[in-house]
Amino acid sequence: MGKKGRMGQWNAARDEVPAGSTRREFVAQCAAAGLALAFGGMPSAFAREKYPSHDIKLIVPWAPGGGSDTLMRLISNYIPPYLGVHMPVINMPGVSGTTGLKALSGDKPDGYTLGMIHQGQITAYYTGLTKQDWNAFTPVAAMFGDVQFLVVNSDSPWHTFADFVKYAKANPGKIRFGATLGGISQIQPLMVAKAAGIGFHFVGYQGTGGRVRALVGGQIEAVLGDISAAQGFVKGGQLRYLAVGAPKRLPDAPDVPTFKELGYDSLEDLSLVRGIVAPKGIAQSRIAVLDTAFEKLSKDPKFIQSAKGVGADVVYLDSAAYTTQLEKTDKVIAELSRNLLK
């Protein structure tokens, strides 16, 4: 027993010092335990990092000016109030969008580097352009869905899809069609060609922006592109829509017929779903933080209006729902790739 009196507490503590510990070590341990209790009951809580505590990079694996770049920059502009930090866009184009995603996969899974994918990543995997399928990453959220238009130069003789098909049948392989070779922008035109019984001569470009600019400049005759990349040139009179791969006509292009109403039911859904992914291994708690921010952003009226202004629809899916959507898409593209790129 320790001595009683003013020093009683100290002496009691002295008598109860654990074996192998000095008095100074024991006092330090008591102090640390007191701090732990004051800051949430666990020592790790005191040192736990707030996420996010600084900017998050968003890799866009395509060149500036295309639909993906345009839409990811909308996210970059509008996300800070919901996330608490900025999300600058980093363009890393190359090899059908796989260069930037390869860099992403090698980054730390700490939530401070994210990237954008669409069906092109899955197509690139099945066509042998990359060894990384979508599941090389952790899906965070889907943000946009936008359908694809068949677009031609306004100086062309084709004012309808029927004109286009008639010429293509009379001139097999003569129409130069811009595409990211081995990517979804080649798969979808091949679907059009198969449905209409025609053929194209494909010319490779890295991203929709490059294809659309080449179309405006007359280096190619046709592309499939989203409205966000082509609408400005259509309004300016340089380009013309012939058809759209949607179930029904779009409010932003009410005069453009759907492939379905033209008799091509297999072309009812030519769309791209653009989403955000993270390096494999990111903590679920950080996915939850990002999901919450993206969900709030998806409901922002100004963000929605800005997306519509460039022809895209905000289509939010959380991490689990986006993963399911990618699994289904994977099966479809696997079949298309085997049948159409023989």
Secondary structure, DSSP 8 states (H G I E B T S, - for coil): ----STTHHHHHHHHT--TT--HHHHHHHHHHHHHHHHTTSSHHHHH---S--S--EEEE-S-TTSHHHHHHHHHHHHSHHHHSS---EEE---TTTHHHHHHHHTS-SSSSEEEEE-HHHHHHHHTTS-S--GGGEEEEEEEEEEEEEEEEETTSS-SSHHHHHHHHHHSTT-SEEEE-TTSHHHHHHHHHHHHHT---EEEE-SSHHHHHHHHHHTS-SEEEEEHHHHHHHHHTTSEEEEEE-SSS-BTTBTTS-BTTTTT-GGGS--EEEEEEEEETT--HHHHHHHHHHHHHHHT-HHHHHHHHHTT-EEEEE-HHHHHHHHHHHHHHHHHHHHHH--
